[in-house]
Amino acid sequence: KHGPNQCSRWGGSWKCGTCPGSSPGSGASCGSDGAVCKYGGTVCGCESYDWDWYCGTCPATKPSDESSCSAYRSVCVYGSSYCRCRYSGGPKWDCP
């Protein structure tokens, strides 16, 4: 996070956007492709496919790689590692 901007790395490049002051909720319109914003236990990501926010709750423990997820484009941090919800034949966790 850099000031009011939130940056995330997708497809080999950095994308930055401004996070709303409060959780926008799933389906709300967005304009900051790649923005990933955290509001308490909720994480919201902006998707450029339809310019909507996708919000969800990060699992309490690190999910298994390739297991299903609901918050497309969300990024959840677990200690020094992370998982991101990506779309590949359906929304799945990618945990490098």
C-alpha atoms as one frame of an Amber mdcrd trajectory, in Angstrom:
protein
   0.000   0.000   0.000   1.360   3.396  -0.981  -0.530   6.354   0.543  -4.153
   6.245  -0.673  -3.181   3.873  -3.486  -3.195   0.106  -3.263  -0.974  -1.786
  -5.679  -1.009  -5.439  -6.628   0.884  -7.500  -9.162  -1.203  -9.280 -11.811
  -0.006 -10.925 -14.999   3.579  -9.793 -14.486   2.815  -6.080 -14.084   1.889
  -3.725 -11.248  -1.590  -2.221 -11.147  -2.499   0.512  -8.684  -5.778   2.078
  -7.671  -7.455   4.017  -4.893  -9.389   2.132  -2.243 -12.804   3.513  -1.222
 -13.101   4.760   2.365 -15.441   1.888   3.223 -16.139  -1.524   1.736 -17.852
  -1.094  -1.643 -19.570  -4.486  -1.573 -19.617  -7.085  -4.342 -21.093  -5.857
  -7.603 -20.469  -2.156  -6.984 -18.866  -0.334  -9.889 -15.121   0.281  -9.749
 -12.521   1.937 -11.927  -9.182   0.926 -10.430  -8.198  -2.304 -12.157  -6.082
  -4.440  -9.876  -6.929  -2.588  -6.659  -7.130  -4.966  -3.714  -8.522  -3.357
  -0.560  -8.958  -4.737   2.958 -11.788  -3.738   5.301 -11.475  -5.616   8.575
 -11.885  -9.291   7.663 -13.240  -8.488   4.189 -11.067  -8.156   1.089 -12.353
  -6.499  -2.112 -10.737  -6.608  -5.549 -11.569  -4.579  -8.664 -11.963  -6.646
 -11.830 -11.540  -4.966 -15.223 -13.597  -7.619 -17.038 -16.844  -5.986 -15.894
 -15.472  -3.132 -13.708 -17.120  -4.489 -10.570 -15.812  -5.045  -7.057 -15.587
  -8.648  -5.842 -15.531  -8.962  -2.038 -15.056 -11.891   0.303 -13.568 -13.051
   3.562 -10.090 -14.505   3.763  -9.973 -18.011   5.257  -8.632 -18.101   8.820
  -5.915 -20.508   7.720  -4.027 -20.672   4.441  -6.149 -22.531   1.864  -4.852
 -25.393  -0.245  -3.455 -24.430  -3.623  -6.103 -24.877  -6.367  -8.995 -25.117
  -3.863 -12.108 -23.104  -4.750 -12.534 -19.486  -3.681 -15.296 -16.892  -3.935
 -13.573 -13.494  -3.807 -12.069 -13.323  -7.288  -8.859 -11.242  -7.371  -8.624
 -11.129  -3.585  -5.221 -11.494  -1.975  -4.896 -12.970   1.501  -1.641 -12.862
   3.460  -0.549 -15.715   5.731   2.691 -14.894   7.554   5.357 -14.446   4.891
   3.288 -16.088   2.128   0.055 -15.210   0.370  -2.771 -16.633  -1.701  -4.702
 -14.946  -4.486  -8.071 -15.923  -5.861  -7.673 -16.244  -9.626  -9.883 -17.484
 -12.418  -8.705 -20.576 -14.265 -11.598 -22.837 -15.129 -13.356 -21.389 -12.112
 -12.181 -19.274  -9.165  -9.308 -21.075  -7.414  -6.673 -20.173  -4.832  -3.151
 -19.696  -6.154  -0.767 -20.027  -3.215   2.881 -19.813  -4.365
